[in-house]
Amino acid sequence: MSKRGSVVHLVHGAFNKNASGWDALTAELIAAGCEAVIHDYGWVGPLTTRRRSRRAGHDLATEIGPEDHVVAFSNGALVCWEALEAGMKCDRMLLIQPALTKYAEFGPGARSITVLYNRRDFAVQMARLWAWVNPVSWAWRHHWGAMGRYGPQTEDQRVSGIDTEREADTIGHTAWREEHAGYWLPRIVGLIEDR
């Protein structure tokens, strides 16, 4: 069980050159007594995400402690998957609208993994299509995908999914931090802090 004073690491998505988008969640975490650490792994796009996400994951694995929590958005989920592959250990991991294959199997380093998804997230569907049409993906497995649309498809008991449309009528890729932020920001903190 988490307690006040937890360290929560925030990992941004693709097409983001300054690790932005975390201001409101950071404020919510600080109000709950947590320390928020924003990780900036730089801009990635369709041609660079595989290589850059792998390197970012390896870097992230060295910066997270076993009692820390991780919240990742979109491509940040791929970075976290890579970090677990590199041996990262953390307590709770929350993946918001992950641009990660729905069949991902996660390394043993996270105690629990929660995935927020909804069937109207077309941004991650584009990631899935890109993984299909990109010849590099055929030779070197690309883990970009549409877990943020379909939810996790695993039997791993540590992994659970929350359909944001069913829970709070929240659809799309970014509505959780925009028009539905009043619901999701405290809910995310609650999931991290186990309240």
C-alpha positions, -999 to 999 in steps of 0.1 A, spaced: 0 0 0 13 34 -9 17 62 16 20 100 15 54 111 3 54 87 -26 76 95 -56 56 94 -88 75 95 -121 57 109 -152 66 97 -187 53 117 -217 41 105 -251 54 109 -286 54 141 -306 62 160 -274 94 181 -275 93 194 -239 76 168 -217 46 190 -214 10 180 -205 17 171 -168 10 205 -151 -25 196 -137 -16 161 -127 16 173 -110 -4 198 -90 -29 171 -80 0 148 -69 17 175 -49 -16 184 -32 -18 147 -22 16 148 -7 35 131 -35 67 141 -52 62 143 -90 93 138 -112 88 145 -149 111 126 -173 119 142 -206 133 117 -232 129 141 -261 107 142 -292 100 109 -310 80 102 -341 71 72 -362 106 68 -376 125 73 -343 102 58 -317 116 23 -316 152 33 -311 146 63 -289 120 46 -267 144 17 -261 172 41 -251 147 61 -229 135 29 -212 171 19 -204 177 54 -189 144 53 -170 153 19 -155 183 35 -137 162 64 -122 133 46 -106 134 31 -72 115 -1 -62 91 19 -39 84 45 -66 54 47 -89 52 54 -126 25 71 -147 30 70 -184 9 85 -213 7 71 -248 42 63 -261 54 67 -225 40 32 -220 64 18 -246 92 35 -228 80 19 -195 78 -15 -212 114 -11 -224 124 0 -188 109 -32 -174 128 -52 -200 159 -34 -189 153 -45 -152 134 -15 -138 117 -22 -104 88 -1 -93 57 -4 -71 26 8 -91 26 16 -128 -3 34 -145 -5 35 -183 -28 61 -197 -40 55 -233 -9 34 -241 5 33 -276 17 -2 -269 6 -35 -284 -24 -49 -266 -6 -82 -263 23 -68 -244 37 -90 -216 54 -70 -189 86 -77 -172 85 -87 -135 97 -54 -121 63 -37 -114 41 -49 -85 9 -38 -103 0 -23 -137 -33 -4 -144 -42 5 -180 -67 33 -188 -82 28 -223 -113 34 -244 -125 22 -278 -125 56 -293 -88 63 -290 -79 66 -326 -44 80 -320 -32 47 -307 -50 29 -335 -27 49 -359 3 36 -339 -10 1 -344 -14 7 -382 21 22 -384 36 -10 -368 18 -30 -395 30 -10 -425 65 -2 -413 89 -28 -428 114 -22 -400 87 -36 -376 86 -69 -395 123 -75 -390 127 -60 -355 96 -64 -334 79 -30 -328 58 -28 -297 38 2 -308 1 -6 -308 -34 1 -296 -36 -10 -260 -51 24 -253 -81 15 -275 -86 -22 -267 -72 -26 -232 -46 -51 -221 -49 -87 -235 -29 -107 -210 -35 -132 -183 -9 -115 -160 -27 -110 -127 -7 -78 -120 -24 -61 -150 -58 -46 -149 -77 -23 -172 -102 5 -168 -125 14 -197 -126 52 -193 -157 55 -215 -176 30 -193 -164 45 -160 -167 82 -167 -179 87 -204 -144 97 -214 -133 90 -249 -104 97 -272 -67 101 -264 -64 132 -243 -98 139 -227 -86 125 -194 -64 156 -189 -87 180 -207 -125 182 -204 -126 152 -180 -96 162 -159 -119 170 -129 -127 133 -127 -95 116 -138 -68 136 -121 -80 127 -86 -88 92 -98 -53 87 -111 -38 99 -78 -62 75 -60 -50 46 -81 -14 54 -73 -21 60 -36 -45 31 -33 -74 51 -20 
